[in-house]
Amino acid sequence: MFVDGDWGKKNRDLYQEYQVTGYPTVILTDPEGKSPQRMSARDPEGVVAHLRRVTGNAAAGAGEAVPLPPFPDLSAQAFEEARKSSKPLAVYFHDDSPGSSSTNHAFADAVLKGILPRFVFVKSPLSRGSGDSAKYDVTRAPTILVLNPLLEKPEERPLARITGSRSAREIRRDLEAALQPGAAAGPATSGSSTPPPPPPPPPVDETLSDDEVDRQFIQASMVPAREWLRKGNKPKAIAILEDIIKTYPKHAATAEVRKLLEDVRK
């Protein structure tokens, strides 16, 4: 939570309660605002170490870890099921980190009921440098990798690479964006407490070249990045733009992505 102190002119109750004497001050508390811990680190590595220590302690105090979603394991049968049902295959790479635990919890949120059935979801434990993680170039967890099961080598052209901890609404937004570039998807499930996502566009014409298909993917992937910029969230936009460049490093259309990324970083 950002608290504007304005050097003692605003929010006096908070900075007096937490004995804030200078700015910036970062304090981590439990959900009730108790057990404050003051962050002394300022360098990136120190901040990361402090956050990991605090979140690790919080997870330990919370009892059992949040269970994994009931997804089957990644297998050849999963690709076959995705092909038969004309749905993208979404692979959830996970580990025992707080980020994976948070994402596990998000999968149980009712806001995802209308979007999850539009994919064939499977799971795979993160194993850096080996197994499925190496094949699909996944180096961190949690990561949701959305693949087109109709491609001979879907790992070479993923529909989306959703990395890092996400809230349920963020997962829904990213999955909806993954449906836009022309991935085959089934109808939305009715009965959701949230409006169903818009229907996917018609399948890509088979006469389109691979270059043009990639171009459409790149342009569609930039939509959520621009939306985050409109909302003032540069880190989210930068992460999406960097992922596009990593996925399509040599495509001519990434020139526009690189230019936008350069402008955002200024």
N, C-alpha and C positions, 0 to 999 in steps of 0.2 A: 504494500500500500504506500503510495506517495503522500507524504505529509508536508505541506507548505508551512514552514515556521516563520518565514519572513523576518528572521533575526529577532524573534521574540514578540512579534506583533500578532501572530496567528497561532491557533491551536496550542495555547499555553498549557492547557490541562494535560495534553499528551507529552509535550517535551519536558514538563515538570515531573510527570509520573515516571518517565523513563530516563530522567536526568540527562537530557541532551544539552550539551554545552558547546557543540560545534557542528559544522556542516561540511560535507555530508556525513550523516550517521546512519548506519544500517543495523537494525535490530530484528532478530528472529524470535518469534514467540509461538506458543501453542495456539490452537483456534480460539481460546478464550482470552488471549492477550497476556497470558501469564508465562512464567519461566523465561523471562527475556534473556537473550544471549546477544552480546554486542560483537559485531564483526570488526576485527581489527585489521584484517588483511586488506590490501589495496591492489596488489598485483593479481593478474588473472589466475595463476596457479594457486595462490593462497586462497582466493575467493572460492574456487572450485573445491579445494580440500575442505574448507570450512563448511560449505553447503553439503558436501557428501557426509561429513561427520555428523552434522545436525540431522539430516534426513535419515541417515542410518540409525541414529538413536531414536528418532521418532518412529521409524518402522519397527524397531525392536520393542518399543514400548506399546505398540499397537496390537501385539499378539500375533496371530497367524497372518501370513502374507495373503494378499488378495489373490484368489485362485485364477488360473488361466481360463480364458473363455473355452467352452467345450468344442473347439475346432479339431478336426482330425489332423493327422500328421501329413506333411507334404509327401506326395507319392505320384507315381504315374497314373494311378486310378483317379487322382484329383484332377489332373489335366484332362483325362477322358470325360469325367463328369462335367467339367467346365465346357468342353467342346460340345457335348451332347445337349447341354442346357443353354448354350449360346450366351454364357456369362463370362466376364473376366475372372481370372483366378487371382485372389488376394492372399499373399503369403505374409503371415505375421511372425516376424523374427523377434524373439524375446530372450531375456535373461532374468537374473534375480535382482536387478537393479531397482531402485525406487521408481525410475521412469517407466519400466515395464509394469511394475505393480500398479502405478497410477493409470496406465493405459488399459490394463486388465479390468480395472474398476470402471473405466469409461465405456467399455464394451457392453456392460450390463445396463447402461442408461437407456431409458425408453425412447430417447430422441433418435436412436440408431435403428429402431425396429423397422422403419420404412426403407432403409437403405441397405442394410446387411444382406437381405435376401436377393439383392440384385447382383451379388457376387458369390463365387464359391470360395469360402474362407478356409484356409488351412494354417497350421502353425509349424514353426521350425525353430529349435533352439539355436541361439547364436553360437557359432564356433569359428572364431576369427582365423582366416587363412585356410580353412578346410571345409569339406562337405558342401552343403547347399549355400552356406554363407559365402564361400569362395566362388562358387559357380555363378551366383547372382550379384557378386561384388557388394556384399553387405558387410559393413565393418562396425556397425553400432546397433544397439538395441535401446528402445524399441524401434523397429522399422516395419512399415507395411508396404510391401512391394506388389504392385498391381500389374499383372501380366496378361498378354493376349494369347490364349491357348491355341489359337488358330495358326500362329506363326511357327515355323520350323525351329527357330531358336528365339523363343520369347525373351530370354535374358538379354539379348542384344538390343531390344527396343521396348523397354517397360513402358506401360501406360502412365505409371506414377510411382514415385519413390517418396513415401511419407515417413520422415525420420523424426525422432525425438518424441517426448511425451506430448500427448494431445488430450484435450478435453473431448467429450462426446460430440459437442457441436463442431469442433474443429475437425474431428475425424469425418463427420458427416459432410462438411463442406469440401474436404479434400477428396473424398470418395465420389461426390457428385461431379467434381471437376475431372476426375479420372474417366468418367463415363462420357464426357463431352466430345473427345476427339474421334469418336466413331467406333469405340469398342462395342461389341455385341453384348446386349444386356437384356435380361428378361423384364417383365412388367413389375412395377412396384407392388409391394404387398399392401393390401388394404387393411384398414383397422388401426393404422398408426395414429398416435396422438399428435403427430406433426404432419404438416402438409406433405404429400408425396413429392419427390424431386421431379423436375421436368423430364419428359420422356427423352431417351437418347436420340440423336439425329440418325437419319437413314445410314445404313452401312456404307463404307467408303466404296466408291465405284472401283471395280477390279482393274479398270483401264488406267487408273492413276499410278504413276511411278512411285517407287519407294521414296524418292527425294521429295515428291509432293506430299506424300502421306506424312513423312517426318516434319515437313514444314507446317502442316495443319496441326500436328501434335504440339509443336513448339509454340505456335500462336495460341492454341487453346490453353497451354500450360501457363502462359503469361497473364491470363485473365485473373486468376486468384492473386498473383503478385501485384498487379495494378490495384486490385481491390484492397489489399493490405496497405498499399501506399496511400490510397484515398483515405483510409482510416487512421493513417499516421503511424502504422506499425512497420517501421523500416526493417527490423531484424527478421520478421516473418517473410517480408518481400525478398530480402537479400538471400535467405535460405532457399527460396523457391528458384530464384534466378540462378544461383550457383548450381543447383541441382540440374537445371535445364542445360547449362553449359557443360556440366560433367557428362550428362547423358548424350548430348549431341555436340561434341567438341569441334567437329570439323564441318558442320553444316553451315551453309551461307546464312541461313536465317538467324543463327546465333549472334550475328553481328549486331542486330537490333537489341538482343538480350544483353550483350556485353556493354553496349552504349547505355542502356537503361541502368544496368548495375553500376557503371562508372558514375553516372549522374546521382544515383541514390547515395553512394558512398562519399560524395563530396560534402 
